[in-house]
Amino acid sequence: MKPSHHGSIVNGMLVTKLVAIIEKLKETKSMRIFKKGFEKAVEMLEKG
């Protein structure tokens, strides 16, 4: 078991909060730009 795996619960909570924010932003014109940034953020979280 790697020590970095311990933070997966926190990351899961963070992703849940971000998903809620995305739901609110879906109606905005900036959504496409934000989505690219969000995908990059998720990628960074997964690599840890």
ABEGO torsion letter per residue (X at the ends): XBAAAAAAAAAAAAAAAAAAAAAAAAABAAAAAAAAAAAAAAAAAAAX
